[in-house]
Amino acid sequence: MEPTGLPANSWNGIRRLAARLTRHIDGVLLGIVLALMVVGLAVLFSASNANLARVSGQLVNLLVGLAVMWTFANVPPHYLMRYAVPLYVLGMLLLVCVAAFGEVVNGARRWLYVGLTRIQPSELMKIAVPLMMAWYFERYEATLKLRNYTAAVVLLAVPVGFIARQPDLGTALLIAASGFYVLFLAGLSWRVIAGLAVAGAGSLPLLWSTLHDYQRQRILTLIDPMQDPLGAGYHTIQSTIAVGSGGVIGKGWLKGTQAHLDFIPERTTDFIFAVYSEEFGLLGNLVLLVLFMLVIARGLVITANAPTLFTRLLAGAVTLTFFTYAFVNMGMVSGLLPVVGVPLPLMSYGGTSLVTICLGFGILMSIQTHKKLVQT
């Protein structure tokens, strides 16, 4: 008999089942992700004024995200490569449908009704674009030339352009960043990158003329939020006050005045970092940064050990896109970047972006745990 009272054969069966279910799970990455999820639930409980319905809803989102992570961790990378082109084509068709007859919500045409539900195709492209670009570079690995990089830029620019016109600048920037990471990891010359940077800087006046009024206002507000303290600058002013008022050790869990007196807007979603900073202070922020850096470090280790160009590019894009999520959100809340709709990964309330991020982690785990099969 085992210590639990179960017969030995039953106990061994349970252990074999557990080993089978977790054999493609990277324990290190899962542990850090779970820690961030627990912190996120605690902060959400405070930010929502102890709204159990909202917390339980997020718990369901987390469980769905973990299920998606487990599913994709068990999908071998060569299966992902097989579906890269169909997934990209499907995403592009959906973006065209959104542009043609998508639903307009708050002045943006981002949603599409499919049957009885509503989907946001731009979320699909967060995975489809780097997957497609990694597949493309894998196919032409032996003969990579400048024209291949040009074709990859086109594969990136078309969906980014569609999404930016919705308008959804935050998602467009995230997808553009993920595509750039693939280009960089695929060996794009530093001279070309420098040339693109110079060309981008030179085109800023033209880009300024193409921005929507609210997007221009966000950039101007970043420079001087006090020009409209009760309007466009309100988010930035209140979030920076919350971050600064936390001090070194913070005001304590559930004791943040900016949040509980309703000064912080969108405090359970895009600005949840302001609530965290006020309640846990500088020391809490350092702990959170360490957790984020551990996720990124683990992802980069998986990237470095990936056995093929496809898996290396895909793992690097997933890891660095996670970094972009965290960097942009924290910079936005701290007043260092313009306000864009980018959530804090694994902490902000919401299901769509959370599932996308967990899907990416599942891909990382798949690359890590299937690499021996690929090598042999």
Secondary structure by P-SEA (a helix, b strand, c coil): cccccccaaaaaaaaaaaaaacccccaaaaaaaaaaaaaaaaaaaaaaccaaaaaaaaaaaaaaaaaaaaaaaaccaaaaaaaaaaaaaaaaaaaaaaaccccccccccccccccccccccccccccaaaaaaaaaaaaacccccaaaaaaaaaaaaaaaaaaaaaccaaaaaaaaaaaaaaaaaacccaaaaaaaaaaaaaaaaaaaaaccaaaaaaaaaaacccccccccaaaaaaaaaaaaacccccccccccccccccccccccccaaaaaaaaaccaaaaaaaaaaaaaaaaaaaaaaaacccaaaaaaaaaaaaaaaaaaaaaaaaaacccccccccccccccccaaaaaaaaaaaaaaaaaaacccccc
